[in-house]
Amino acid sequence: MTCREFADFICDYLAGELPADSRARFERHLTRCPQCPEYFRQYQLTVVAGRAAFDDLDAPVPETVPEELVEAILAARKP
């Protein structure tokens, strides 16, 4: 498995949706590659942070967030 394939399979791996042979190749790559374990760790942290961002949909936007960013996000959400 290449690092590119590893990155492509992370989501399916975490969801438990990789077939056994692909899961084994994924895990083998994770033990042999010098860079991918850190990439995997950071990916997991990003998923956790992303989920936490939506824990309270009614929470106020922190004052440190630029108003232009808030407006751009709201504009992008409009149909």
Legacy VTK file of the C-alpha trace (Angstrom):
# vtk DataFile Version 3.0
C-alpha trace
ASCII
DATASET POLYDATA
POINTS 79 float
0.000 0.000 0.000
1.285 3.464 -0.838
0.925 6.498 1.388
-1.632 7.872 -1.080
-3.740 4.719 -0.834
-3.363 4.841 2.943
-4.786 8.370 2.996
-7.638 7.340 0.699
-8.627 4.466 3.008
-8.501 6.234 6.388
-12.184 7.134 6.494
-13.302 3.616 5.586
-10.828 2.139 8.066
-12.152 4.249 10.936
-15.732 3.378 9.962
-14.865 -0.334 10.006
-15.800 -0.645 6.336
-12.555 -1.956 4.840
-12.526 -5.579 3.706
-10.208 -7.770 5.793
-7.431 -7.885 3.175
-7.429 -4.089 2.734
-7.563 -3.581 6.504
-4.522 -5.833 6.910
-2.595 -3.918 4.224
-3.630 -0.613 5.862
-2.437 -1.733 9.292
0.798 -3.157 7.869
1.524 0.170 6.168
0.775 1.976 9.424
3.478 -0.059 11.193
6.091 0.354 8.465
5.771 3.907 7.192
7.640 6.626 9.086
5.141 9.409 8.235
1.700 7.820 8.135
1.252 7.112 11.870
1.457 10.851 12.585
-0.839 11.627 9.653
-3.299 9.058 11.003
-3.115 10.525 14.510
-3.733 14.034 13.203
-6.631 12.787 11.062
-8.251 11.204 14.125
-7.825 14.421 16.112
-9.399 16.392 13.258
-12.415 14.068 13.180
-12.881 14.452 16.940
-12.575 18.242 16.713
-14.997 18.365 13.795
-17.594 16.400 15.724
-17.109 18.568 18.794
-17.704 21.678 16.708
-21.299 20.558 16.234
-22.024 19.443 19.800
-24.027 22.594 20.517
-25.543 24.109 17.395
-27.004 26.951 19.444
-23.673 27.965 20.974
-22.676 31.542 20.228
-19.833 32.186 17.818
-16.714 33.175 19.792
-15.858 36.862 19.531
-12.416 35.966 18.205
-13.932 34.668 14.942
-13.779 37.420 12.290
-17.211 38.636 11.187
-16.165 38.279 7.547
-15.599 34.569 8.106
-19.017 34.135 9.696
-20.665 36.005 6.805
-18.790 33.908 4.219
-19.829 30.664 5.879
-23.465 31.740 6.114
-23.441 32.882 2.480
-22.006 29.535 1.368
-24.796 27.672 3.199
-27.586 29.488 1.343
-29.192 27.428 -1.449
LINES 1 80
79 0 1 2 3 4 5 6 7 8 9 10 11 12 13 14 15 16 17 18 19 20 21 22 23 24 25 26 27 28 29 30 31 32 33 34 35 36 37 38 39 40 41 42 43 44 45 46 47 48 49 50 51 52 53 54 55 56 57 58 59 60 61 62 63 64 65 66 67 68 69 70 71 72 73 74 75 76 77 78
